[in-house]
């Protein structure tokens, strides 16, 4: 959560039961320390770029980096951090 700088749990959802090229992430929303619901930030609705393919499930977060989605794009790999 970029507002509070805290790490929050998220739910990763591949569209089309994992066979599609798009995915989205659902995260908890807090106000004044209380859970108020779930949000699906537009920033975390991802579609594989042209000529790219998702490598599958997100890579786990570490102490230094958030969880990331990886895409293979011809001769390179793109990493998209899952943060908002």
Backbone bond lengths (Angstrom), bond angles and torsions (degrees), N, CA, C in turn:
res aa  C-N    CA-C-N  psi(-1)  N-CA   C-N-CA  omega(-1)  CA-C   N-CA-C  phi
1 X - - - 1.453 - - 1.514 107.57 -
2 X 1.315 117.72 113.70 1.458 120.47 -175.93 1.525 112.20 -69.30
3 X 1.326 117.88 -22.54 1.465 120.02 178.96 1.513 112.77 -70.67
4 X 1.318 116.52 -44.08 1.466 120.42 -176.81 1.514 113.07 -103.76
5 X 1.339 117.63 -6.89 1.468 123.27 -177.74 1.527 112.50 63.47
6 X 1.339 118.08 18.00 1.469 122.26 177.79 1.519 109.51 -95.11
7 X 1.316 114.86 153.59 1.465 119.95 172.43 1.518 107.71 -87.31
8 X 1.315 115.74 132.95 1.456 121.29 -179.69 1.529 109.22 -121.01
9 X 1.323 117.60 149.89 1.462 119.19 175.63 1.529 109.51 -69.55
10 X 1.320 116.54 147.91 1.458 121.31 178.53 1.526 109.32 -136.14
11 X 1.318 115.17 155.61 1.463 121.39 176.39 1.520 107.18 -112.30
12 X 1.318 116.02 123.36 1.462 123.02 -179.53 1.526 108.43 -94.20
13 X 1.338 117.02 126.96 1.466 121.76 -179.01 1.517 110.35 -124.55
14 X 1.318 116.28 113.66 1.467 120.20 174.26 1.523 107.74 -82.03
15 X 1.305 117.24 132.92 1.457 121.15 179.75 1.521 109.79 -73.58
16 X 1.308 117.62 145.82 1.460 121.71 177.50 1.515 112.95 67.98
17 X 1.335 116.50 34.94 1.464 121.58 178.73 1.525 111.88 57.32
18 X 1.330 116.70 35.63 1.451 121.17 176.36 1.511 115.26 86.21
19 X 1.337 117.31 -0.40 1.462 119.23 -178.58 1.520 112.19 -98.51
20 X 1.322 118.11 -6.58 1.449 121.06 -178.65 1.515 111.72 -91.63
21 X 1.329 116.06 -179.22 1.458 120.54 -179.08 1.526 112.07 -101.02
22 X 1.342 117.55 2.92 1.452 119.12 -177.80 1.525 111.33 -119.24
23 X 1.321 114.63 160.36 1.461 120.94 179.76 1.518 108.27 -152.62
24 X 1.323 115.82 161.06 1.460 120.33 174.96 1.511 108.74 -145.24
25 X 1.318 114.96 163.31 1.458 121.76 -177.91 1.520 108.28 -125.03
26 X 1.314 116.69 135.68 1.463 123.02 175.96 1.521 107.64 -108.20
27 X 1.326 116.87 133.82 1.468 121.75 -176.93 1.530 109.66 -131.91
28 X 1.327 117.52 155.19 1.468 120.04 176.95 1.521 110.57 -73.26
29 X 1.314 115.48 151.15 1.468 121.04 176.23 1.519 107.56 -117.61
30 X 1.318 116.07 129.74 1.461 122.30 -179.86 1.522 109.72 -119.01
31 X 1.319 115.94 142.67 1.463 122.27 171.61 1.514 107.26 -133.84
32 X 1.310 116.52 124.99 1.462 122.69 -178.29 1.529 111.58 54.45
33 X 1.342 115.73 38.73 1.454 120.37 177.42 1.514 115.64 79.58
34 X 1.332 117.59 0.32 1.472 121.02 -179.68 1.517 109.98 -110.02
35 X 1.326 115.38 139.00 1.453 120.98 176.07 1.525 108.62 -69.07
36 X 1.347 116.92 124.19 1.462 120.33 -179.15 1.526 112.57 -111.18
37 X 1.311 117.34 -10.19 1.459 119.77 178.89 1.510 111.48 156.04
38 X 1.310 115.41 -165.91 1.454 122.52 178.83 1.517 109.21 -116.48
39 X 1.316 116.51 147.17 1.463 121.79 178.91 1.516 109.18 -127.60
40 X 1.321 115.38 154.39 1.465 122.19 173.40 1.521 106.81 -121.44
41 X 1.341 116.56 86.70 1.468 119.54 -176.11 1.529 112.35 -60.17
42 X 1.330 116.18 133.46 1.461 120.72 178.62 1.526 110.67 -57.24
43 X 1.319 117.16 -32.63 1.457 122.29 179.20 1.534 111.58 -61.27
44 X 1.329 117.14 -23.16 1.457 121.39 -178.73 1.530 112.91 -108.29
45 X 1.325 117.11 22.02 1.464 121.85 170.19 1.516 105.68 -101.07
46 X 1.301 115.79 105.96 1.458 120.92 -170.28 1.524 111.49 -112.07
47 X 1.322 115.26 141.84 1.463 122.67 172.86 1.516 105.92 -124.63
48 X 1.315 116.70 133.25 1.456 120.06 179.97 1.529 109.72 -57.81
49 X 1.339 117.19 131.45 1.463 119.85 177.23 1.532 111.05 -60.71
50 X 1.321 116.36 161.50 1.459 120.92 179.33 1.527 110.17 -56.78
51 X 1.295 116.77 138.46 1.466 124.63 -178.72 1.530 113.04 65.80
52 X 1.330 117.12 20.80 1.463 121.48 179.47 1.526 109.87 -121.64
53 X 1.304 114.79 156.71 1.453 121.64 179.02 1.520 108.57 -138.03
54 X 1.320 116.29 134.94 1.458 120.49 178.14 1.520 109.77 -65.65
55 X 1.327 116.46 143.44 1.464 121.26 178.17 1.520 111.31 -86.61
56 X 1.327 117.59 5.10 1.462 120.56 177.07 1.515 112.22 110.08
57 X 1.322 115.87 -142.44 1.462 121.26 -176.71 1.525 111.42 -60.21
58 X 1.335 116.65 152.40 1.461 119.74 178.79 1.532 112.10 -61.68
59 X 1.315 114.60 153.45 1.459 121.89 174.08 1.523 107.70 -79.20
60 X 1.306 117.15 140.51 1.465 121.24 -176.11 1.524 112.04 -63.39
61 X 1.322 114.96 151.40 1.463 121.66 175.02 1.525 108.93 -72.19
62 X 1.313 114.94 154.25 1.466 120.61 174.01 1.522 107.50 -124.12
63 X 1.309 117.00 -177.47 1.467 120.45 178.94 1.529 110.87 -63.91
64 X 1.344 116.79 -27.61 1.468 120.78 -176.58 1.522 114.65 -100.20
65 X 1.332 117.91 -23.62 1.461 119.72 -173.76 1.530 111.55 -132.74
66 X 1.345 116.65 150.46 1.470 119.71 174.83 1.524 109.72 -74.69
67 X 1.319 116.73 169.81 1.470 120.88 172.51 1.526 107.40 -57.89
68 X 1.333 116.55 150.50 1.468 120.77 -177.46 1.522 110.30 -137.08
69 X 1.334 114.85 149.47 1.455 121.63 172.01 1.524 106.05 -101.77
70 X 1.332 116.64 136.64 1.461 121.01 -179.42 1.525 109.97 -110.85
71 X 1.325 115.98 139.31 1.456 123.56 176.48 1.520 109.07 -123.77
72 X 1.336 117.14 134.58 1.464 122.04 172.50 1.519 106.31 -92.81
73 X 1.319 116.24 122.46 1.466 122.42 -177.15 1.523 109.21 -127.39
74 X 1.320 116.10 95.22 1.469 122.37 -177.85 1.519 110.66 52.29
75 X 1.334 118.03 -100.46 1.457 121.43 -174.27 1.536 113.99 -106.47
76 X 1.321 117.28 18.38 1.468 119.85 179.92 1.515 111.07 -147.07
77 X 1.307 115.03 166.83 1.466 121.91 177.55 1.518 107.90 -119.90
78 X 1.335 116.95 129.56 1.471 122.66 176.48 1.519 109.33 -104.16
79 X 1.322 116.75 138.07 1.459 121.95 176.24 1.522 108.66 -116.42
80 X 1.325 116.96 126.25 1.474 122.45 179.67 1.516 108.15 -112.01
81 X 1.358 118.15 115.48 1.465 119.55 179.61 1.524 111.26 -70.13
82 X 1.325 116.19 139.55 1.465 121.35 178.84 1.528 108.08 -94.58
83 X 1.321 115.17 82.12 1.464 120.95 176.82 1.519 108.81 -145.36
84 X 1.319 114.29 154.38 1.462 119.21 178.02 1.494 110.30 -147.26
